[in-house]
């Protein structure tokens, strides 16, 4: 039987009395079946025609219910911009109730915030197609940030029923929105608040899905700030805790974890690449170039994939893996000169030129060798006067994975 | 968003607004205040907004019916009259004895009449009219001198601030004016109109060439920028003013002012106003490299259009980024010596750090190295400077300290240990002043 508005109000009321968060979330979701019923029930509802329902149940739920009808109507009529506006209104009405109640309301909060984000995405997309300006995602991020502080500021609920149990989920959503609009610097504020508040429960106690999302973003932010050791730690944890069925999420995590491992000299196995063809598509040419010590091929791969790498914020980090190529090339020079301990600088210079690096001067080759020694790729020293590289008699090119503190010298 | 990271100007402004609130308008005004700050925060304009010039709508004096009829004498049934009635109906909490509000309002109308007069006077001069039509990027006609000009528009959203009402046109004829941060609404008699400002820029350029002290020049540029802001002039001239001040600030290594100029220039370029976009894009990349702001750099490099990337100055900046990422000091210092425009002035701020870094590599990779090599490879101006640099970093260990500079050879092992220490204490943190 199609649901009418009166039943809808009663069901909301029941869910509130029973403190049933999941049910409340279901009732407020525009994709739930009763959404369509309500749209059909009203011909073309406007705030004015629905105004007489105000006061029918406890405030602000009368208004929230009205908003819900408006949202479903806008969605049915394919007006994502308007739907987003009404959803924002719904969320701020919900906040009024939320801040005076305990953690059982969190499922509803999560649900309406996710709908808000989805609608913002649709609205911005719709506007973009029609060549109109639209900043819904920015607004959505602002609302999510408000939800974050509404969760953080719960000082009255008992610990197990605190709204603080919503913190990490909401932070995950906020990060997603900030990254979407490329305002990454705004994430710093949220992280600062989290770090300065010791009274929220330990991350390990939250649902795993919240942990994984949070660690993923912290890992990625550290990655972008070139704090590689921390990035590797967080991303590794995120990867191992990620649900095994969430293949796409695993791929997202690996997109940042893999370059970090590569920088440390651990090249991914063929089996791993096979499991993630998307990643193989991005990284395979770089890995092949590193294996061969082919600098020109590495540079070509960078150029060819530039747009994609920039989109993923990977370009500047992957660029650094070029030195692994240089190391491979120099090792080949050493092998072909019978692994001698004295190799003229000019040999390395020639090797660079043969491998397709044009306009490289001998001084630049000298600088590259110096960097190789400094970063632990080669063992030995340069004699500038004799223009000679003197290599250690044993282990002149240590295994990549054996380098000490590889990230510290990046 | 903690209050610690607010610009002092914003703090002052908030304090001022809080002071002006009354019990009647407190809730509304506070909500608006929060919204304005949140918006500025989201738009990254916390540091670039001239807060003193921002007016909260909730703190405006309330419309006052008796006053209107007395001063403006609107004809019966005129749109203005309707508005007055509406205002009267809505405004039940109005206090007719609020003398201060009345006075303030009277002053405001006075000023608006003046603007009207000024406008018609300037309009009569014909040639200047063009400037007034082009001087505002947004529709110049929307700037109405009448306080009721906009309010009858049926589409007008009562929740949207009508900034046009606060735009003024100055009347001052003084070419020079010292900068003073506005703490009240700007007075037109102290603001210079567009034609005078154009004169001002010409004069300032001349004075700068004549080696007038930077402090004075800077203050003049700031007041020039302020006059542009309060009159909402956003055009090629505005871009030019900011570009010139930016360059002068670079030359005088005033990074605070430079960063302000750069931030404003970015928004002006984003509005589509033409200028030396390529030159300043290159500066921005170099600044990001200086600040080691990796995540921002990644985003910014990603946004560059192919046309921008093809420019030689931008190319140079990107090559600098590559050389830095690779630790390729040879390429880096070659690029330093061949910087286009004023890029070297920005690189000046991080060459010391990069020289120290390069020396760490060198002292690890060589056993001994001639001072002359360091001099040339790290682009020191003279061999003496190279020696001084080593001394400053407590790394001046020579195998032959008695010889002349061009014969000296650095003893790398002891120097290396010292350099690592000095680097930690000297360069680990970058101090960036002002917003980027």
Interface residues (C-beta under 8 A of the other chain):
Chain A: X138 X141 X142 X182 X183 X184 X185 X186 X189 X192 X221 X224 X225 X226 X310 X311 X313 X315 X316 X319 X320 X322 X323 X361 X363 X364 X366 X367 X368 X369 X370 X371 X373 X374 X375 X381 X382 X383 X384 X385
Chain B: X1 X2 X38 X42 X44 X294 X295 X296 X297 X298 X299 X301 X302 X321 X322 X325 X326 X327 X328 X329 X330 X331 X360 X361 X362 X364 X365 X366 X367 X368 X369 X370 X373 X377
